[in-house]
Amino acid sequence: MIVDCMNRYIDCTITRGEACDIDCIVQFQADMAMESEGCLLDREKVAKGVAAAMLDESKGVYWVAKFDGKTIGSLRSYLNFIRK
């Protein structure tokens, strides 16, 4: 369950991102870059990066939130390992 911007609880499902989620994740990344930095991203490059992360966990793991069958958000997490 998550809380929306109106402080309402939304019963959503959070799952690991899959290939079918790439378009939504790319859209979310592009929207965030435009809103926060006024930056227009190259969607093809973003899609390649998202796909690469989905194939190699060392590049990150994408999580998506879905509500009523629609993807409503995404998050990228990654672990940094200190190698000696």
Residue pairs with C-beta under 8 A, 6 or more apart in sequence:
1 9
1 10
1 11
1 12
2 9
2 10
2 12
2 65
2 73
3 9
3 10
4 10
10 67
10 72
11 67
12 65
12 66
12 67
12 72
13 65
13 66
13 67
14 63
14 64
14 65
14 66
15 63
15 64
15 66
16 61
16 62
16 63
16 64
17 25
17 50
17 54
17 61
17 62
17 63
17 64
17 74
18 54
19 51
19 54
21 62
21 64
21 71
21 74
22 47
22 50
22 51
22 54
23 47
24 64
24 71
24 74
25 50
25 62
25 64
25 74
26 43
26 46
26 47
26 50
28 73
28 74
29 41
29 46
29 50
30 40
30 41
30 43
30 46
33 39
33 40
33 41
34 40
34 41
49 59
50 62
52 59
53 59
53 60
53 61
53 62
53 76
53 78
54 62
58 78
59 78
60 76
60 77
60 78
61 76
61 77
61 78
62 74
62 75
62 76
63 74
63 75
63 76
63 77
64 71
64 73
64 74
65 71
65 72
65 73
65 74
65 75
66 72
